[in-house]
Amino acid sequence: MFRSDASKLSLILLMTPFVLWIGLLIVLPQLGIGYISLREKVGPREYELGLANYIDFINEPIYWNTLLRTAWMSILVTALALLVGFPVAYYIAKIAQQRSRAALFLLCLIPLWVSDLVRAFGWIVLLRETGVVSGMLQTAGLISGPVELLYNDVTVVIGLVYTVVLFMIVPLFSTLDGMDNSLLEAGYNLGGSRVTVFRRIVVPYAMPGIVAGCIITFMLTAGSYLTPILLGGKNSSWFTEQIYDQFITRYNWESGATFGVLLLGFTSFVVWLGLRLTGQSLANTVAKE
Amino acid sequence: MRKLGRTLIATTAMAMVFGGATAQAETTLRILTWGSYAPDKVIEMFEEKYPDIKVEVTFSNNEEMIAKLRATGGAGYDLAQPSHDRIYAAQLEYDIYKPLDLSQIDTSNMDPNLLAGVKANTTIDGEVYAVPHQWGTSGLMADITKAPDFNSWDDLCDPQYKGRTSMRLKRTILLGTAFAMGKDPFAAYADLDEYQNILDEVTEKLIACKDNIKTYWQGGDDLSSLMLSGEVIASETWDSTAYKLYGENQNIVFIPPETGALAWIDTFTIPRKGEADDAAYKWINFVLQPEIVTMMSASTGAIAAVNGGIDLLPEDKKAAVQAAFDDEDIANLKFFANIPAGVEDMEGKALERIKAATGG
């Protein structure tokens, strides 16, 4: 009797924070946002239910162009993060000495110790017209006058890759770390070239890590706010900025909530599409034992 | 199990009693205001004078103030300081302020014009919702060694300054550009179709101008660094930012545009569910005393809405104001008109179109 009470209690205690977290901070606000997005404003303090906000979104090219742009750039960032992150993760997991692994891993983690804002300002200091890079290029005689490297899409992509690449490295590292080296040796022994071994053994083995990393980085990028705003300049619309503007500048919570729902729906759709196209599923990648 | 429950209840009860007791001992005055509108020194002096009041400050801006109060129906703060044009419509729409008890406020020392103006702008059903605190302007600033003839909103789009100007992509620049085109946007508030026409023209103009702009600034700090580094030589600006820069580089001056600088008045309002009205009135009266006004202006760079507010500025700010304004400029000020419902949406759309346009 006592024992089952205790185990029940411990189950409740263990589950409570999780349930509260999911319920109060994720499910409830999402429901609220969903509800607000269905409210149409007909006059001061007067609302009725309807789909007008969604129709507005479809009728205004600026909005869906921004959403597509955000998704497209997020995919680009994810691909670049994979390109940059894979060699790093592979090196740490497979090539580096056992002793130096912790140190290397720590080196990757260090940028996370400062906030997003500070990292973005770091890029600003480097890339601005009177900044470090421009100054060095002038000193080296490569350019004659100061050059502006900030305020364009390339800078935004670089800044975002830098911000999210760690979230690509960590899952890649943990899957690669679990790969038995004898698999590689067997591949070479059977006459496989480096490329074949990489393509037929390493990549399939690392697939769960690749998928997990891509999902995390894509979602983080599409939902990021500071980096695109600070580095982007005059032409860089980002969808989260639209949401902020709707809520704060225009007092238009209904349309801001609509955009929020659309962003969540659209990014989820992109992830689903990505899984389908690569023939993966959440069950055999992210949730794999 | 039971025992544990009892102990828990007892502890919770004790905590509640305890917590309740401390809360009763003193009033907390929660102020929602602009950065620098509640300098530490002033808070210290206020708490010294009224030892039973504790001041908590949250820094914000117009849009966020209204968004915060709207989210709670006017709870969470005891005093807020939105600009005078952001009260009427917000009150009608969201009911977030409560009427002021003017008998509690010492209005004798307030600048009568500003007081009358704010009252006229914020009276609903005979109740007044705000009194003025500080005022200032939005206009232009330029490094006069590099852009000596800068004097109109238009000049931001002048090709001779290509890639060397900046602006904030907010409603100020829409209004300024409209004035520079010879329109009167405030008069058009009465006829929103007419205003939409003006906005369309302004939008076109600003899209064409985009190529000329280096970047849109977001806040006082990035504007300052753009100006001080020389990356930008002329910009749309808040006067206080320009005055601060004048202190560091006397070539950077505030320039009231020839069509008139746009003037705002930041006010005192009491949120609808404020819980410390007495303390709020005490704060209002306290910060309008002449010696506090000078300290406040030193921190904000804005001019207090009291008689002789300019004379009460600290010396360096006074010099900057005098370098920028003559009497004619002051007579030419355009005070922001009340924003009617719907205009924010129209302006927001115009701003989105400008931001999304691929100019250069």
Interface residues (C-beta under 8 A of the other chain):
Chain A: D5 L9 P44 R45 I62 N65 T66 R128 E129 T130 E148 L150 Y151 I229 L230 G233 K234 N235 S237 Q242 D245 Q246 F247 I248 T249 R250 Y251 N252
Chain B: M1 E63 E64 I66 A67 R70 A90 L92 E93 Y94 D95 G163 L169 K170 K210 I213 K214 T215 Y216 Q218 S229 G230 E231 A341 E344 D345 G348 L351 E352 R353 K355 A356 T358 G359
